[in-house]
Amino acid sequence: MSAAPVLAWEELGLIQGSGWLFRDLDLFIGARDRLALIGRNGAGKTTLLRCIAGQIEPDRGRRTIVPGTRVVLLEQEPDLSAFGTLCDYALHGDDAPLPHELQAVADGIGIDLARPAATASGGERRRAAIARALAQDPDVLLLDEPTNHLDLHAIEWLEDWLARFRGAFVAISHDRAFLTRLTRSTLWLDRSALRRAEIGFGGYDAWVERVYEEEARAAERLDAKLKLELHWLQRGVTARRRRNQGRLAALQDLRAQRAAMLGPAGAAKLGLATDDVRTKTVINAEGVTKRYGDRAIIRDFTLRIQRGDRIGVVGANGAGKTTLLRLLTGEIEPDEGRITLAKTLNGVVIDQQRKLLSPEKRVRDILADGGDWVEVRGSKKHVQGYLKDFLFDASLVDARVGTLSGGERSRLLLAREFARASNLLVLDEPTNDLDLETLDLLQEVIADYDGTVLIVSHDRDFLDRTVTVTLGLDGSGNVDIVAGGYADWVAKRRPRSSPARSAGNGDRSPRANSGGAARNSGGAPLAPQRAKLSYKDQRDLDLLPARVDELGRLIAREEAALADPNLYARDPARFDRLMKSIAAARAERDAAEERWLQLAEQAEALAG
């Protein structure tokens, strides 16, 4: 732990159904902890957060909390049905935030709280919930899938806010980039037990592999049934992750080939070097423009999509991602130009609409029409074996859909749709509500898919692991065409503004704007302010966020190396160097964050 605990649970246990969902959990949260809570769908992560928040009374355990500590939970799907507007929701209850604090956060994350709650989109409802949670001035912030339904701008804004947040937070998220940047410790809820490691999410994969290797050695002395169960776990986690490393290498080769076809940076047209290129083409867009009223959503877009391409589509909400997807699949016609689809194109759209899964139906009904065999792209497979392919326990074959968690229902939908014969997959935000192991599985399935894939997603890490070409929309009608993933697209955009530049637009943490005179980290009033920051202070304010990010990446890399169980025996000197380097980097990062916070408070006071 990084600090003395402000909240603790000892021997926490909760019964669900006929058994314990989890039991004998010891959990401690320090005043500045940044914790990732990891676990499979259905393991009880959301329930555990609600226990921490005091919303659920467990069956056993002792809760200790420092008096005056404010714990705030950001739920996945808050109920807004009783409220007229998003503002009514955000300001309800005895724990409602102050209106001006709420508006400051709403301005920063980009949400109009006057929107009627009944007609608000998923992204707008999520932003309103975030605005309410952050503006409540929490000491401990509990985040349940905070990036779901958010566009890239909102995710980056939230990351910047949390990087400056001076309380503690626990985050459940499938977004690897979000967790890697922000977290310093990891809680792993696995098979009813909770493990903790003082490593950020960047070292999580290596840690999990080490745990399973240790269990495998212990299982050699146990019965065959347990050995088989543990082998399945390793095959589903460790071995799959290692196979995906090979797929990433193959993906880099495909990106290099695609870059050669796209030509110089910024060129939008593909060459026609051979007849083979023509025969592989499945979607050909030439000079496409689409308008709504006077606004050009897509302007002069040209791209030839080939069989086997994995195309990622990124951009802010409202930039035109869905319009581009509908154009490429022939659902709508362009106003100018033309789109030609291969006559043999047979597409399947997976849009995460869990409402299509009737809660009273059994898993068997969804996958096999009530039978024992699934038709998987032209070949038969036993339904229980197919369930295991998608990380389900085979005993769930007769479970009702309504008893599954949200993530399990999303996984079931993927299993159903991937079984269909097709040569085009359209995935609209496929990563929402999925756990990390399922994302590894989805990466594997997409890599092995014979056809073409179109993916709309805000999950940066998933795109980097999956797509060969990224189409980036900026909202003006232009579409950047970049060989590679999200990181490649970002590298070709203008540098992202530092968080400090948006501080005057509501981009403030509750700790930095709690009213009264600006104060430093020790609580003393800051010295009288000059008319503006000195050159050195302004330079630090601009450059420190990038340095904090750089140190976070360094720590993640070195923690991953340190997680090697054989490192100490093989190279004790390197082990010692890594330990010292991580400690030094953490100290520098803490000092940089503290310095930035002080400068941000000064800049805000001057701006005010």
Summary of the structure (lengths in Angstrom):
residues: 608
radius of gyration: 25.1
end to end distance: 36.8
largest distance: 76.3
contacts: 1938
relative contact order: 0.11
helix: 45%
strand: 22%
